Amino acid sequence: MLRLSNTLTGRKEPFVPLGDEVKYYVCGMTPKFHPHVGHARLFVAADIVRRYLEYRGYRVRHVQNFTDIDDKIIERARLEGRSPEEVARAYTESYFAVMDALNVQRAHVYPTVTSTMPAIIAFVQGLIERGYAYVSDGDVWFSVARFPGYGQLSHRAEALEEGLVGARKELEPGKRDPRDFALWKRAKAGEPAWDSPWGPGRPGWHIECSTMVRETLGDTIDLHGGGWDLVFPHHENERAQSEALLGVPFVRYWVHVGLVLTDGEKMAHSLGNFRTVQDILAHHDPMALRLYLLQTHYRVPLTFNEEALASAGRGLRRLRQALSPLPGEPAPPAEPPGFVREARQRFEQAMDDDLNTAGALAVLFDLASAINARRAPAPAEAAAGQSELRDLAGVLGLDLTRGPAERDAHAAEPFIELLLAVRQELRSAKQWALADRIREGLRELGVIVEDSPQGSTYRFE
């Protein structure tokens, strides 16, 4: 059974959804610039959650939002001389371009803030009517003191209470409590605004997701995903306002993805320490980046490393080479051989343990080695292994069809075969030193020559 680490409880728990359909929400992009590697990690991890649930037989309804109006979008629009709508549209398209390349499945629904505005206003009004929010000079604030469970998700309730005394002197105008957060912000000159019962303005960040969750998935959902940086305040505030209005649990399992770091700091647009996915994919196979991201458990911070990414590319080539045609193209046996059954069992054990993709990848590489070892002596078994490798890689969203590097290698095959023919003539003439020189030269170029009684074969490292 799949067990997931639940941020709310701080424990690894068996995953048992409420109904026949898993309701799954992921906090999506604020499309203010091209997605960076940190975004790629989040959305690849979110994709793995969905893929493995579907592999295990669950029906999933996956919703992911776009925060298409925001202070940073407005600032980017000013810098680029475009409207906020144009900026949001351009970088939303950029998101889809790179995530499609990374084989991230599209969500079933992509709600946006601007298209959900009437429901957001109604949500805020409901909180006011229930006594959880108050109006102050066109702003609307959520009253944290009215919600006794505040701080439970981020496990910082006591610290928040202890910090109140020192924080009171820094109260923003109109706030009653330093912990209170904005549900509605009155309009500023020259910025987009919407009419509301409290005057023109636009929503606070947190109320947007609460409303989009309710509008697309209902009052209680099974899974809510996002980056670790969203636990507080964003998800803490989402939980507070949703449960305050609706009176039922908001989310049953909170799943948070570790950050991508650069020099010890979170990779972020605001810090200028990011690499865009677009830039990475100009130099690396998209599946190499995906494999690189899956090599680290989703909850663990990942320090971006170009050398490790290049190594992942070499690992990708090893997996793809294991799927190269077998002699005679044999059909797999009717019953999968033992090494294939064992591979699937180990794969599921790794993934059931809080989606341990690093462990699952180790199974794929072991399977690739087993396939290569059976090419000549047991090609039918090797064929069964190839079928299994394709299936299990697919669960991880790894497309092992040939990419650009593999097509280049394919073009080199006639020349490699010519060299092997020359090497065989040298071996027949007992000119071992020259034959070994060809073999070592090919190895340096990433071509591994393997000799057997049936002849010489090669594979790409």
C-alpha positions in Angstrom: 0.0 0.0 0.0 1.2 3.5 -0.8 2.3 5.5 2.2 2.8 9.3 1.9 4.5 11.8 4.2 1.7 14.1 5.4 3.0 17.5 6.5 -0.1 18.1 8.7 0.6 15.1 10.9 4.3 14.9 10.4 4.0 11.2 9.8 4.2 8.7 6.9 0.6 7.5 6.5 -1.3 4.9 4.3 -3.0 6.7 1.5 -6.7 6.1 1.6 -8.8 8.5 -0.5 -12.3 9.6 0.5 -14.1 8.3 -2.6 -13.7 6.6 -6.0 -11.9 9.7 -7.4 -8.8 11.2 -5.8 -9.2 14.9 -5.6 -5.7 16.4 -6.1 -4.8 20.1 -6.2 -1.3 21.5 -6.9 -0.4 25.2 -6.3 0.8 26.2 -9.8 2.8 29.0 -11.4 2.6 32.7 -11.0 3.5 33.3 -14.7 5.8 36.3 -14.3 8.8 34.8 -16.2 9.9 31.6 -17.8 9.8 28.6 -15.4 13.1 27.7 -13.7 14.5 24.4 -12.5 12.8 24.8 -9.1 9.5 24.9 -10.9 10.5 21.8 -13.0 11.2 19.9 -9.8 7.9 20.8 -8.3 5.8 19.9 -11.3 7.7 16.7 -12.2 7.2 15.6 -8.5 3.5 16.5 -8.7 3.3 14.5 -12.0 4.9 11.4 -10.3 2.2 11.6 -7.6 -0.5 11.4 -10.2 1.2 8.8 -12.4 1.8 6.4 -9.5 -1.8 6.8 -8.2 -3.1 6.0 -11.7 -0.7 3.1 -11.9 -2.1 1.7 -8.7 -5.6 1.9 -10.2 -6.9 5.2 -8.7 -8.9 7.6 -10.8 -7.4 11.1 -10.3 -8.9 14.5 -10.8 -5.9 16.8 -11.0 -6.3 20.6 -10.7 -3.5 23.1 -11.0 -4.0 26.9 -10.9 -2.3 29.9 -12.5 -2.1 33.0 -10.3 -2.5 35.3 -13.3 -2.7 38.6 -11.4 -0.1 39.5 -8.8 2.3 42.3 -7.7 5.2 40.6 -9.5 3.2 40.2 -12.7 2.3 43.9 -12.5 6.0 44.8 -12.0 7.1 42.6 -14.9 4.5 44.1 -17.1 5.9 47.6 -16.3 9.4 46.4 -17.1 8.4 44.8 -20.4 6.0 47.6 -21.5 3.1 45.1 -21.7 -0.2 44.6 -19.9 -0.4 42.2 -17.0 -2.7 40.0 -19.1 -0.1 39.8 -21.9 2.7 38.9 -19.4 0.6 36.2 -17.7 -0.4 34.8 -21.1 3.1 34.7 -22.5 4.7 33.0 -19.5 1.8 30.6 -19.2 2.6 29.5 -22.7 6.2 29.2 -21.8 5.2 26.9 -18.9 3.3 24.6 -21.1 6.1 24.4 -23.7 8.8 23.2 -21.3 6.5 21.0 -19.1 5.3 19.2 -22.2 8.9 18.6 -23.2 9.5 17.2 -19.7 6.5 14.8 -20.2 4.6 16.4 -17.4 0.9 15.4 -17.9 -1.5 18.3 -18.2 -3.9 18.8 -15.3 -7.5 18.2 -16.0 -8.4 21.8 -15.0 -6.3 25.0 -14.9 -8.3 27.6 -13.0 -7.1 31.2 -12.9 -7.6 34.0 -10.4 -9.1 36.4 -12.9 -11.7 33.8 -14.1 -12.6 32.9 -10.5 -13.1 36.5 -9.2 -16.9 36.4 -8.4 -16.4 33.2 -6.4 -13.5 34.7 -4.5 -15.5 37.8 -3.6 -18.4 35.5 -2.4 -15.8 33.5 -0.3 -14.5 36.6 1.4 -18.1 37.8 2.1 -18.9 34.5 3.7 -15.9 34.8 6.1 -17.0 38.3 7.1 -20.6 37.0 7.8 -19.2 34.2 9.9 -17.1 36.6 12.0 -13.7 35.3 10.7 -12.9 38.5 8.8 -13.2 42.2 9.1 -13.2 45.2 6.8 -10.8 48.2 7.3 -10.8 51.1 4.9 -11.4 48.9 1.8 -9.1 46.1 2.9 -10.4 42.8 4.3 -8.4 40.9 6.9 -8.7 37.3 8.2 -8.8 37.2 12.0 -6.3 34.5 12.9 -7.3 34.7 16.6 -10.8 33.4 15.6 -9.4 30.2 14.2 -8.0 28.0 17.1 -6.2 25.5 14.8 -3.9 28.1 13.2 -0.3 27.0 13.0 -1.0 23.2 13.1 0.1 22.6 9.5 3.4 24.4 9.8 3.9 23.2 13.4 4.6 26.6 14.6 1.5 27.6 16.7 3.4 28.2 19.9 6.0 30.2 18.3 3.4 32.4 16.7 1.7 33.0 20.0 5.0 33.8 21.7 6.0 36.3 19.0 2.8 38.4 19.3 4.0 40.8 22.0 7.1 42.0 20.1 5.2 42.2 16.8 2.3 44.4 17.9 4.2 47.6 17.5 4.7 46.8 13.8 1.0 46.4 13.0 0.0 47.4 9.5 -2.7 50.1 9.4 -6.1 48.5 9.8 -4.9 45.2 11.2 -6.0 44.1 14.7 -3.4 41.4 15.1 0.0 41.0 13.5 -0.9 37.5 12.4 -3.9 38.6 10.4 -3.6 38.4 6.6 -5.2 40.1 3.6 -8.2 38.5 2.0 -8.9 41.6 -0.2 -6.6 44.5 -0.9 -8.0 47.9 -1.9 -7.0 49.2 -5.3 -3.8 51.1 -5.9 -3.6 53.8 -8.6 -2.8 52.4 -12.0 -3.2 48.7 -11.1 -5.9 46.3 -12.2 -8.9 46.2 -9.9 -12.3 44.5 -9.5 -15.5 45.9 -7.9 -16.5 44.4 -4.6 -18.8 45.1 -1.6 -15.8 46.8 0.1 -14.7 48.9 -2.9 -12.5 48.2 -5.9 -9.4 46.1 -5.3 -8.1 42.6 -5.9 -7.8 39.4 -3.7 -5.0 38.5 -1.4 -2.8 35.5 -2.4 -4.2 32.8 -0.1 -7.9 33.3 -0.7 -7.4 32.7 -4.4 -6.3 29.0 -3.9 -9.0 28.3 -1.3 -11.6 29.4 -3.7 -10.2 27.6 -6.8 -10.0 24.4 -4.8 -13.6 24.7 -3.7 -14.8 25.6 -7.2 -13.1 22.7 -8.9 -12.9 19.9 -6.3 -15.3 20.7 -3.5 -15.0 21.4 0.2 -12.6 18.6 1.2 -9.9 17.2 -1.0 -7.6 14.2 -0.7 -4.2 15.7 -1.7 -2.7 19.1 -1.8 0.7 19.6 -3.3 3.2 22.4 -3.4 6.8 23.5 -2.6 8.1 23.5 1.0 8.3 27.3 0.8 4.5 27.3 0.7 3.8 25.5 4.0 3.8 28.9 5.8 2.2 31.2 5.3 0.3 30.2 2.1 -0.9 26.7 2.9 -1.4 27.5 6.6 -3.6 30.4 5.6 -5.4 28.4 2.9 -6.3 25.8 5.6 -7.5 28.4 8.1 -9.8 30.3 5.8 -11.3 27.2 4.1 -12.0 25.4 7.4 -13.3 28.6 9.0 -15.9 29.1 6.2 -16.9 25.5 5.5 -16.5 23.9 8.9 -15.0 20.7 7.5 -11.4 19.4 7.0 -9.9 21.1 4.0 -7.1 18.7 3.0 -6.4 15.1 4.2 -2.9 14.7 2.9 -0.5 17.6 2.4 2.5 16.7 0.2 5.4 19.2 -0.1 8.3 19.1 -2.5 11.9 20.1 -1.4 13.4 23.3 -2.9 16.1 23.5 -5.5 19.0 25.4 -4.1 21.7 27.5 -5.7 24.7 28.2 -3.4 22.6 27.3 -0.4 19.7 29.6 -1.3 16.3 28.8 -2.8 16.4 29.1 -6.6 14.0 32.0 -7.3 13.2 34.6 -9.8 13.3 37.3 -7.1 16.9 36.4 -6.2 18.2 36.2 -9.8 19.9 32.9 -9.0 17.9 30.7 -11.4 18.4 28.7 -14.5 15.3 28.6 -16.8 14.1 25.2 -18.0 14.2 26.7 -21.5 17.9 27.3 -21.1 18.6 23.8 -19.7 16.7 22.1 -22.5 18.8 24.0 -25.1 21.8 21.9 -23.9 20.3 18.7 -22.4 17.7 16.1 -23.3 14.5 16.8 -21.5 14.4 13.2 -20.2 17.9 13.8 -18.7 16.6 16.7 -16.7 13.6 14.6 -15.6 15.8 11.7 -14.6 18.2 14.1 -12.7 15.2 15.5 -10.7 14.0 12.0 -9.9 17.4 10.9 -8.5 16.7 12.8 -5.2 13.6 12.0 -3.0 11.0 14.7 -3.6 11.0 15.9 0.0 14.8 16.5 0.2 16.3 19.8 -0.9 18.3 19.6 -4.2 21.3 21.7 -4.9 21.4 22.2 -8.7 24.6 20.8 -10.2 25.3 20.9 -14.0 27.8 18.0 -13.7 25.2 15.8 -12.1 22.8 16.7 -14.8 25.3 15.7 -17.5 25.8 12.4 -15.5 22.0 11.8 -15.6 22.2 12.2 -19.4 24.7 9.4 -19.5 22.5 7.3 -17.3 19.6 8.0 -19.7 21.7 6.7 -22.6 22.4 3.4 -20.6 18.6 2.9 -20.2 17.9 3.6 -23.8 20.8 1.3 -25.0 19.2 -1.5 -23.0 16.2 -1.2 -25.3 18.2 -1.4 -28.6 17.2 -4.2 -30.9 18.0 -7.8 -29.9 19.5 -10.4 -32.3 16.6 -11.9 -34.2 14.1 -9.7 -32.4 12.7 -12.5 -30.3 9.3 -12.5 -28.7 9.1 -12.4 -24.8 8.1 -15.7 -23.2 4.4 -16.1 -22.1 5.4 -16.0 -18.5 7.7 -13.2 -17.3 11.0 -14.6 -16.0 12.0 -14.3 -12.4 14.3 -11.3 -12.8 11.4 -9.4 -14.4 8.9 -10.2 -11.6 11.5 -9.3 -9.0 12.1 -5.9 -10.7 8.4 -5.0 -10.6 8.2 -6.0 -7.0 11.2 -4.0 -6.0 9.9 -1.0 -8.0 6.6 -1.0 -6.3 8.2 -1.4 -2.9 10.3 1.7 -3.5 7.4 3.8 -4.9 5.0 2.6 -2.1 7.4 4.0 0.4 6.6 7.7 0.0 7.3 7.7 -3.8 11.0 6.8 -3.5 11.9 7.6 -7.1 15.7 7.2 -6.3 15.0 3.6 -5.3 12.8 3.0 -8.3 15.5 4.3 -10.7 18.0 1.9 -9.1 15.6 -0.9 -10.1 15.5 0.4 -13.7 19.3 0.5 -14.0 19.6 -3.0 -12.5 17.0 -4.2 -15.0 19.0 -2.6 -17.8 22.1 -4.5 -16.7 20.1 -7.8 -16.6 18.8 -7.2 -20.1 22.3 -6.6 -21.5 23.6 -9.7 -19.7 20.9 -11.8 -21.4 21.3 -10.4 -25.0 23.3 -13.3 -26.4 22.6 -16.3 -24.1 18.8 -15.6 -23.5 17.4 -13.1 -26.0 13.8 -14.0 -25.3 14.3 -13.2 -21.6 16.1 -10.0 -22.6 13.0 -9.1 -24.6 10.8 -9.6 -21.5 13.1 -7.4 -19.6 12.9 -4.7 -22.3 9.1 -4.7 -22.1 9.2 -4.4 -18.3 11.8 -1.6 -18.6 9.5 0.4 -20.9 6.5 -0.1 -18.6 8.3 0.9 -15.4 10.1 3.9 -17.0 6.7 5.0 -18.2 5.3 5.0 -14.6 8.1 7.6 -13.9 7.2 9.5 -17.0 10.6 8.7 -18.6 10.3 8.4 -22.4 13.0 6.0 -23.4 12.5 6.4 -27.2 15.5 7.7 -28.9 16.3 11.4 -28.3 18.7 13.6 -30.3 21.8 12.0 -28.8 20.6 8.5 -29.6 19.8 9.5 -33.2 23.3 10.8 -33.6 24.6 7.5 -32.2 22.4 5.6 -34.6 24.0 7.5 -37.5 27.5 6.4 -36.2 26.6 2.7 -36.2 27.9 1.9 -39.7 31.3 3.4 -38.9 31.4 1.5 -35.6 30.6 -1.8 -37.3 33.3 -1.1 -39.9 35.8 -0.6 -37.1 34.7 -3.8 -35.4 35.1 -5.7 -38.7 38.7 -4.4 -39.0 39.3 -5.3 -35.3 38.1 -8.9 -36.0 40.6 -9.2 -38.9 43.4 -7.9 -36.6 42.4 -10.5 -33.9 42.4 -13.3 -36.6 45.9 -12.1 -37.5 46.9 -12.2 -33.8 47.6 -8.5 -33.9 46.2 -8.1 -30.4 47.8 -4.7 -29.5 46.1 -3.0 -32.5 42.8 -4.8 -31.8 42.9 -3.6 -28.2 43.7 -0.1 -29.4 40.5 0.0 -31.4 38.5 -1.4 -28.4 40.0 1.2 -26.0 39.5 4.0 -28.5 35.8 3.1 -28.8 35.5 3.0 -25.1 36.8 6.5 -24.8 34.1 7.6 -27.2 31.4 5.9 -25.0 31.1 2.7 -27.1 31.5 -0.5 -25.1 32.7 -3.6 -27.1 31.8 -7.0 -25.6 33.3 -10.2 -27.0 31.7 -13.6 -26.8 32.0 -16.9 -28.6 29.3 -15.8 -30.9 31.2 -12.7 -31.9 31.6 -9.0 -30.8 28.7 -6.7 -30.0 28.7 -3.2 -28.8 26.6 -0.8 -26.8 26.7 2.9 -25.9 27.7 3.7 -22.3 
